[in-house]
Amino acid sequence: MSPANHSTQTRSGFVAFVGAGPGDENLLTLRGADLLGRADVVVLDRQAYGALLRHCREDAEVVDSSADAAENSVSLKTIQAAKAGRTVVRLCSGDPSFFSSVTDEVAACAKADVDFEIVPGVPPATAVLTYAGIPPAASVPEFRIVDAAQVDDWAKHAACEGTLVIYNGVADAVPISKALIAGGKPDSTPVAVTSDGTTTEQYTVVSTLGRLGPDLKHAGMTEPALVVVGDAVGMRDRLSWFETKSLFGWRVLVPRTKEQSKGLSEQLRSYGAVPEEVPTISVEPPRTPQQMDRAIKGLVTGRYEWVAFTSANAVKAVREKFEEYGLDARAFAGLKVAAVGEATSRALVEFGVKPDLLPTGEQSSEGLLAEWPPYDSMLDPINRVLLPRADIATETLVAGLTQLGWECDDVTAYRTVRAAPPPAPIREAIKGGGFDAVLFTSSSTVRNLVGIAGKPHSVTVIAVIGPQTAKTAEEFGLRVDVMADEPSASALAAALADYGAKMRHAAVSAGEVPRRPSQMRRGARRRVK
């Protein structure tokens, strides 16, 4: 049986067994992502690797291979799909070559004369150790990997002079440690147990073979986990980088839509946080579209000198109108375009329009006005500005432009209405302290979140974008813990990260295990090291 012939993949079906890595979705290989993008059928444990479906086509069929799914059923579906000429990707945990449970599925493909490919993945034996701050094979004479389920005699592994990595051993970690000691391993040998490696749920207990029992007693360790034995564990204090991130494991509520919060959520993840977007407003078309229709016609026929965008939603509304009329970014030729901030500017650039004016200081209506040129009849052939905005926009910009000599067409491009309440588990987490922090980017997000989901728990860190938002939060009885240095979502995330870093440093300096805010509420379950 030979591997799949890539030249025939589009004409005949085949199966790719792709290593999904140890848990961090960003550790998927380029080959794995490419195959997912071309797959007709994807077979995976949706709970563990559902995030990887972002690489797939929207029309790809997804087969859940979770623990309750019969293996022979999954294998049969895989083979049937391949024989029907479809490209199938079977996602496997870690690397398919390391103690994999899909060996039988591979054999079934071979028996059925179905072409297949095995794509290596990043193995937990190296990735989890690296994420735990333990160098897998630095300056050690030996690096040994074993599956606890396949070991009958631990004495021969007690002689390992380097690093011993044990798969599937967390349930029997204490008996294993005793067996290694009985085999001649010193009871002072460092040992680490890491569960949920490379994810934001990662947790590591560091101990010795002789002390492992008491240290693991209240840790609540479950599979997937790795047991690491050897002196390399002692380097964790210097090399730990993942679990020491400023917001590691923090569950952060972002009261915005996924589209609005994409950059913010990515920034939070870089600090180790787990962002959860909960929309508090819903964006809808204006009740009467005629005003926008006239504005678009005026834009095309030369009625305006400037178009000012104060939100990405305004850009989206105009873009949708353009598409409705068969127009594109070329209709902005000859116009000057202003954007209130970086997020709005990015939306314009994605549309194909580069803003002529962007505040260099405060990203707000005030900041835009501070740099807006006054109307000059000698330089400006037209004195009119188009402002496509929300129905609840303030009059600050209109008043300021009027004072500068400009005439404004203030047009309702979209309406903002309160979003539907989030699911019950989210509401309970908000009120019960299940979130470690919440980021408020405007006064309306405060009002709307409280209105649809209730007031955040007292242990939840409240972070706000500026003084006005802080005032609104305090009016609702919320304690403001963090305020951004400047009114931008990026600065707000950075301020929260700085707050989390100070909390961690204070705990470590006091000789305590750092805890997240949600772990400090009464009755919260927490691991004890």
N, C-alpha and C positions, 0 to 999 in steps of 0.2 A: 504493500500500500504506500503510495507516495503522497506527499503533501499536495495541497491544492495548486493547480496551475492558474496563476493570476490572470493569464490571457483569456481564460475561459470562464471567469467568474460571472461575467455578465450574461453568458449563454446557458450555463448549467449551475445548479445549486451547489452550495458547499456550506460547511459549518466551521466557524472560527471559535476556538476555545480561548477566550481572552482573559488574562490575569487582570483583575480590577484593582489590585494593590491592597494594602492593609486597612484602608478606611478613609483616608484623606482623598477626596475626589480629584484633587489636583495632581495626584501621583499616577494617574492613568497614563500609559505610554502613548506616544503620537500614533503608533500603529493601531493601538486599541481604539483611539478616538476616531481615526480614519475609517476603520471597519464599522464602528457604530453608526457613523454618518451614512454608510452605504447599506446598512442592514435592512432587510425586509421584515425580519423577525428577530426580536431580542428576548433571550431567556435569562432571567436574573432573579435574585432575591430582592424584591422591590423595597422592602424595609431597609435593607442594608445598603443597597446600591442604586436606589431610585434616582438620586441626584445626577447620576451619569446619563440618564435619559435625555438630558439637555443636548447631548451630542447627536441625537437621533433625528430622523425625519419625523414630521408630524404624523405621517400615515403609517409609520412602522408599527407592526403588531407586537404587543408586549405580553410575554408569558411569565407569570410569577412562579419562581421555583423555590419559594420559601419552605421552611422545614416541614410544613404540613402537606406539601405537594409530593405525590409519589414519584420516586426517581425514575421508575420505568415509564411512567406516563410522560414525564418531561423528555426523556430520551426518545420515546416514540414520536412525540410532536416535532422534535428537532429533526429526526430522520425523514418524517413525512414531508415537512416543509422543504428540506433540501432536495428530496426527490422530485418535488413539484417545481424545481428550478429556482427556488428562493435562496437568498443569502441569509444565513442564520448566524447570529453572534450569541454565544453562550458565555456569559460573564461568570468568572470563577473568583473566589476570594483569594487575595494574595497572588501567588504565582502557581499556575496549574501543575508545575513540576514539583512543588513542595507539599508533600502529604495531602494531595488533593483528593476530594471526594468525587471528582468527575472522571476518574480513570475508566470506570465501567461505561460511561457515556461515550468516551473516545473509542473504546473497544467496540461498542455497538455500531458506531459510524463505520469503522473499518470492516466489520462483519457485513454490514449492509452495502458495502462498496460505495460509500458516500465520501467525496473529497473533503478533507478537513485540514485545518491549520491550527497550530498551538502557538499562541502569542504570550511570551513571558510577561509577568507582571513584577512590580517591586515587591520583594518578599518581606513579610513582617520581621524575619530574623535580622534584617539590616535596618529597615525603615523604623520600626518601633524602637529599637535600641537608640538610633540616632535621635529620634524625637524625644526620647527620655534622657538624653544627654550622656549616653553610655557608648563610647566608641566600640563598634563591633569587633574590630581586629587591629587595634592600635598597640603596637609594641608587645604583643602577646605571642607565645610560641604556637598556639593552637586555637582554632575557632571551630567548635563542634555544635551541630544542630541535631536534636533528636526529637522524636514524637513520643511522649510519655505513654501513649496507648500501645506502643510497640516495644517497650522496654520491660524485660523480665528481671534483669540483674543490673542494679545501679552501681555495683562495685567497680565494674570496668570503666564507668564514666567518672567515678571518683578520682581516677588517675589523670583526668584531663588537666593539663598544666596551664591552659589559657582560659578562654571564655566558653562556658557551656550554656547553650540556649535551648530551652525546653518548650516545645509546643504542647498544647492541650494538657497542661500539668497543674493548673491553678487549684483544681478540686483536691488534688493529692499533693499539694506543695509541701505540707508539713511532713507526711510520711516519706516523700522523696528526700527532703533535707536530712531526715534521720538516717535514711539508707545511705546517703552520700557520706555522712559522718561515720557510719559503721564501716564504710568502705575505705576509710582512711583520710577523708577530706577534713581539714581542721574546722572546728565549730565556729571559728572566728572568720571564716571565708565570707566575704561580702555577697549578698544576694539581693536582687530586686525583682519585684513582681509588678508588671504593668498591664493594666486592663484597658480596653477600648483605645489601643494605641493609634496615634496620628490623628485622632479626632479631638474635638473640644471636650469630650467626656473622658479623655485620658487621665489616668490616675496611677501613681507609682508609689509603692511601699518599698523603702530601702531598709534592709536588716542584715542579719548574719544567719548562717545555717542554724546556729544554736538558739537564736532568738526569734526565728521566723514564726513559730506558733503563736506566741503572745502578740507579736506585731500585726499578724494577719487577722487576729480574732475578730476585731470590729471593723475591718476594712471593707467588707461587703464585695469582695472580688468575684467576678464571674467571667466566663469566656465571652468574647475572645480575649485571651491574655497570654503573656509570655513570662516565663521564669528565667532569669539570667543569673548565673553563678560565676564568680571570678573577680579578680582584682580590678577589672575595668569598671565595675560598678562604683568604685571609689572615686572615679573621675567625674561623677555626675554633678557634684557641687560646683565644679568649674565649667562644665560644658552644657548644663541644662539651659535650653533656650526656648523651648516650646511651652512647657508648663509654667514658666516664669514670665510669660507675656503679661502686660499690665492689666488686660481684661480677660485673662484666660478663663474660659468656661462661663463667663457672664452671659446671662440671657437678657438681651437688650430689646426693649419694645421700641419700634420705630413707627409712629403714627402717620404713615404715609403709604401711598400705593407702591407696588414693586417698581413701576416705571420711574416714579419720582425718587425713590430711595436707592436705586441701583449703586451709584457711586458711594453713597453713605454707607450702605451695607457692606460693600467691599472693603471700605476703610476700617469698619468695625471688625471685620473678620481678620484683617491684618494685625489687629491688637489681640486676637484670640477670642473675641466675643462671638456669640451666637445671636445674630440679629433676627428679629421676627417682625415683619411688616404687617401692620394692622391699619387699613385705610380708615380715616375718620371723616373724609369728605368724598363725595361722588361728583365727578365733573359731567355736566350735561349740556346739551346745546341750548342756546337762548330760546325763550318762549316764542319770540317773533324773529325769524331769520332775515327779514327784509333789511334791517339796519346793517348787518354784515354783508349782505348782497350789494348794497349801495357802496359800502366801504371798499370792497374788492374791486368794484367797477371804477371807483375813483382812483384807487391805487394804480390801476392799469392805464387809465386815461390821463394821468399826470396831475391829479388834484392835490397831491401831497409832496412836500419837500422831505419830510421825515416820517418814519414809522418807528414807534417806540414799543418794545416788548418788555413787559414787566414780569413774565413767568414763562416757563416751558409750556404750560397749558395753553397760553395765548399763541405761541408758535404753532402748536399742534392744531389749534382751531383754524388758524389762517391756512395752514398747510392742507387741511382737509377741504377747506373751501376752494383752494386752488385746484386740487385734484378733481373736485366736483365740476369745475369749469374747464378742465383740461389744461390748466396752467402749470408752470413749474417756476423754479427760482429765477429764471430769466426775466420774469415780470418785475423783479426788483431793480432792474437796470435803471440807472439814473436817480434812484432814491438813496437817501441816507438812512441807515438803520442803526438803532440804539438798542442795547440790551442792558437790563438792570444788574445782571450778575453772571458768574461763570456758568451756572447750570443753564440759564437761558441762552447764553452764548453758544454752549455746546449743542443745544437743540437747533439753533439757527445754522450752525456749521454743518450739522447732519442733513439739514434741508438744502444746503448748498449756498448759504448766504453768510458772508463774513461781516460781522458788525463793524460799523464805523466808529461807534462810541461805546465804551465800556468803562464804568467807574474804576479808577485806580485805587480808591480808598474804600469807604463804606459801600457795600453792595445793597443799596436800597434806593427808594425814590429820592431821598435827600441827597444820597451820594451821586445819583445821576444828574440831579439838578445842579449840583455844585460844579459840574464840568460841562453842562449844556451851554452852547453859545447863545447869546442874545440874538434876536432877529435883527438883521441888517438889510434894509431895503436895497442897498447898493450891491450886496453880495448874494442875497437870497431871492431868487425869482418868485418863489412861492412862500407864503407865510403860514402854511397849514401843516399840522402834525396829526397823524393817525395814531390813536391809542386803543388797540384791541385788548380788552381786559375782562376781568371777572365782574359779575354783577355786584359784588360787595366791595370792590376796590375803593380805597380812600381817595379823597380829592387832592391830596398833597401834590401829586405830579401835575395835575391840570392847573391848579392855582399857581404853582411855580412857573410853569411854562407861559401862562398868561402874563405874569409879571415880566417875563423876559421878552414879551412882545409877540408871542406866537398864538395862533388860533388853533384850538384843539377839537378834533372830532373824537369824543370819548365814546367808544362803541363797545357794547356788551358782546364779547366773543364767545363766552361760555358762562354757565351758571354753576355755582358750587352749592351743593345740598349735603346735609348730614348723611353719612353712610349708614348702612344697616348695621345693627350690633354684630360684633364678632361671635364666633361659636362659644358655647357655654364654657369649655375648658379654658379658653383665652380670658373670658370675663372673670372666671374664678381665680386664675393666676394673677390677674391684675389686682384684684381686691384682696387676695390671700397672700401676696408677697412672693409669688412664683417668679416674678421678674426681678432681676438685680438692678436694672436701671430703665428709665424711660427718657427718650429724647424729644423735647418739645421744640419745634422749629417755628412756631407762631402762636399767638394767643388763641386763634381759632382751633388749633389742634388740642389745646388744653380744654377748651369748652366742649368740643365735640367728643373727645375721648371720655371725659367724665360723663357726658350725656348719654353715650351709647354703651359704656362698659363699666362705669363707676369710678370712684377715686382710687388711685394707686395706694397700696399698703404703705405704712409708715417706714418700713425698712427699705423700700425701693428708693434708689438714688434718683433724684429729680434733676435733670440737666436741661437748661433753657438756652435759647439762642441770643437773648438780649434782655434789657431792662423791662421792656413792655410785656414780654412774655412772662418774665419773672413776676411782675405785678399781678398779672392774670392768675398765675399759678397760686400765688399767695392768697388771692381773693377766694380761691376754692379750698383754702386750708392746707395747701401743700407746702412742705418745707423745701426750699430751693437749695440744692447742694453744689451745683456746678453751673457756671455761666461762661459762655464763649467769650474770648477776648475780642472777637469781631463777629458781626452777624452773618455767619456762613455755616452751612451744615458741616463742612470739613473742619472748621475751627471748633465746632461744638463736639464732634467726635474726638478730636485731639484733646480737648479739655477734659472729657470724661476719662480718656486713657491716662492722662496725667493724674487725675483723682484716684483711679484704680491703682496706679503705680505707687502713690503715696500710702494708700491703705496696705498694700502688700509689704512695702518697706517697713512700715510701722509694726506690722505683725512679726516679720522676721527679726527686727531689732529687739522685740520683746521676747524672742524665743518661742513664738507661737506659730502654729500652722496657719498660713493665710486662708481666710474664709471669704466667700462671696457674701454680699448683703442678704441674699435670700436664705443663706444658711444661718443667719443670725436671728431669724424670727422664732418666736416661741413655738416649740413643737417640731421645728424643722429637723428632718433626718440628715445626719451628716456623718461622713466617715471619720474615724478616729485613727490617727497614725500611731 
